[in-house]
Amino acid sequence: MKRLQTTVCIVHQSPKVLLGMKKRGFGVGRWNGFGGKVEEGETIAEAVKREIMEEAGIEILDLEKIGIISFEFKNDAQALDAHFFKVKNFKGEPKESEEMKPEWFSENEIPFDQMWPDDKLWMPMFLAGKKFKGRFLFDKPSTKEEVSIILEEKLEEVIEL
């Protein structure tokens, strides 16, 4: 199976989190963290910093790797290894881009019904500052109209990544 390295970054300034509404491409119509593919010759940390600057117009001042989850889709030969990061401090003001519309949410008002179905499983660990590893197998990618169904799931708290 081919594995694509990706990043997911969420700004967390308790009691609020910064999410982005995906406006195009993979996951369109869903709230998510900021991120994307790791480009050739780029480290994972460089990729997450580049992606959040492109998608939300902010510069990361601190970066903590908090998780890694493998996402697979039934009948698809490619898996996504998503490296999750938490940011507490940044420079700039979040602004809308061609790809994402950023919005602050209270921790107890996160719009899980408009997110990928796995988010409600790992997000409590993320908010609590716990590190995690996991694997999710979906029937198909989520779109604005249809939510993916989780066919298999494994998620565990870990001490280190």
PLY file of the C-alpha trace (Angstrom):
ply
format ascii 1.0
element vertex 161
property float x
property float y
property float z
element edge 160
property int vertex1
property int vertex2
end_header
0.00 0.00 0.00
1.33 3.44 -0.93
1.55 5.83 2.06
1.20 9.58 1.63
2.61 11.72 4.46
0.25 14.54 5.49
-0.15 17.05 8.30
-3.04 18.29 10.44
-2.53 21.35 12.64
-5.01 22.82 15.11
-4.47 26.03 17.02
-5.60 25.44 20.60
-5.83 28.39 22.97
-8.02 26.92 25.68
-10.98 27.28 25.84
-11.05 27.77 22.05
-9.78 26.03 18.93
-9.20 27.34 15.43
-10.63 25.16 12.68
-11.01 25.74 8.95
-13.94 25.09 6.63
-12.49 23.25 3.62
-13.58 25.12 0.50
-12.12 22.83 -2.19
-10.40 19.52 -2.76
-10.19 16.56 -0.37
-12.67 16.95 2.52
-14.54 19.90 0.97
-17.46 21.16 3.07
-16.02 19.86 6.36
-14.43 21.64 9.33
-10.90 20.42 9.93
-7.47 21.37 11.13
-5.07 23.01 8.70
-2.56 20.96 6.75
-1.90 18.86 3.71
0.70 16.86 1.86
4.38 16.85 2.77
6.24 17.96 -0.35
9.40 16.24 -1.62
12.50 17.51 0.22
10.40 18.99 3.03
10.32 17.83 6.65
6.97 17.17 8.31
7.46 20.23 10.55
8.28 22.42 7.53
5.17 21.14 5.77
2.81 21.96 8.65
4.25 25.48 8.95
3.92 26.06 5.20
0.38 24.68 5.05
-1.00 26.78 7.91
0.58 29.92 6.41
-1.00 29.13 3.01
-4.41 28.18 4.42
-4.85 30.59 7.36
-2.17 33.26 6.87
-0.54 32.75 10.27
3.02 31.97 11.34
3.50 29.22 13.90
5.56 30.20 16.96
5.38 26.83 18.77
4.63 23.39 17.46
3.91 20.18 19.37
3.45 16.85 17.62
0.56 15.19 19.38
-0.54 12.29 17.20
-0.32 10.16 14.11
-3.24 8.42 12.47
-3.30 6.27 9.35
-6.40 6.87 7.23
-7.35 4.23 4.69
-10.27 3.94 2.30
-11.88 0.71 1.13
-10.70 -0.27 -2.36
-8.02 2.45 -2.41
-4.33 1.49 -2.70
-3.16 4.69 -0.99
-3.20 5.43 2.74
-2.76 8.83 4.38
-0.41 8.98 7.37
-1.57 12.16 9.11
0.83 13.78 11.60
-1.18 15.85 14.11
0.18 19.03 15.65
-1.01 21.43 18.32
-0.12 25.12 18.18
-0.73 27.47 21.10
1.03 30.60 19.85
1.20 32.17 16.42
1.87 35.47 14.71
-0.66 37.21 12.47
-4.43 37.20 12.24
-6.21 34.13 10.80
-7.67 35.00 7.41
-9.62 33.20 4.72
-7.70 31.67 1.81
-8.80 30.02 -1.43
-8.77 26.67 0.37
-9.91 27.33 3.96
-12.14 29.66 5.96
-10.80 29.83 9.56
-13.15 30.17 12.53
-12.72 30.01 16.31
-14.88 27.52 18.25
-15.34 27.01 21.96
-14.09 23.59 23.08
-17.66 22.60 24.01
-19.14 23.82 20.69
-16.92 22.02 18.17
-19.11 21.22 15.10
-18.55 17.45 15.03
-21.62 16.95 12.84
-19.77 18.88 10.08
-16.42 17.12 10.55
-14.94 13.74 9.67
-16.52 11.03 11.88
-13.19 10.10 13.53
-12.66 13.65 14.85
-15.02 13.15 17.79
-12.89 10.16 18.84
-9.40 11.74 18.87
-10.34 15.39 19.58
-10.96 14.82 23.34
-7.43 13.37 23.61
-6.07 16.33 21.64
-7.84 18.88 23.86
-6.55 17.11 26.99
-2.96 17.29 25.71
-2.66 13.51 25.36
-0.60 11.94 22.58
-2.26 9.33 20.36
-1.78 6.84 17.54
-4.44 5.21 15.45
-5.80 3.76 12.24
-9.18 4.30 10.61
-10.60 2.47 7.60
-13.42 4.35 5.87
-15.86 3.27 3.19
-15.07 6.45 1.16
-13.90 10.05 1.69
-16.33 12.51 3.32
-17.83 15.21 1.11
-20.12 18.15 1.77
-23.11 15.90 1.01
-21.99 12.56 2.45
-20.20 11.53 5.63
-17.75 8.64 5.55
-18.55 5.52 7.53
-15.83 4.10 9.78
-15.43 0.41 8.95
-12.51 -0.27 11.30
-10.94 1.83 14.04
-8.03 1.67 16.41
-7.05 4.62 18.59
-4.83 4.58 21.65
-3.13 7.02 23.97
0.67 6.80 23.86
3.44 8.26 26.01
5.59 9.30 23.06
5.42 9.27 19.27
0 1
1 2
2 3
3 4
4 5
5 6
6 7
7 8
8 9
9 10
10 11
11 12
12 13
13 14
14 15
15 16
16 17
17 18
18 19
19 20
20 21
21 22
22 23
23 24
24 25
25 26
26 27
27 28
28 29
29 30
30 31
31 32
32 33
33 34
34 35
35 36
36 37
37 38
38 39
39 40
40 41
41 42
42 43
43 44
44 45
45 46
46 47
47 48
48 49
49 50
50 51
51 52
52 53
53 54
54 55
55 56
56 57
57 58
58 59
59 60
60 61
61 62
62 63
63 64
64 65
65 66
66 67
67 68
68 69
69 70
70 71
71 72
72 73
73 74
74 75
75 76
76 77
77 78
78 79
79 80
80 81
81 82
82 83
83 84
84 85
85 86
86 87
87 88
88 89
89 90
90 91
91 92
92 93
93 94
94 95
95 96
96 97
97 98
98 99
99 100
100 101
101 102
102 103
103 104
104 105
105 106
106 107
107 108
108 109
109 110
110 111
111 112
112 113
113 114
114 115
115 116
116 117
117 118
118 119
119 120
120 121
121 122
122 123
123 124
124 125
125 126
126 127
127 128
128 129
129 130
130 131
131 132
132 133
133 134
134 135
135 136
136 137
137 138
138 139
139 140
140 141
141 142
142 143
143 144
144 145
145 146
146 147
147 148
148 149
149 150
150 151
151 152
152 153
153 154
154 155
155 156
156 157
157 158
158 159
159 160
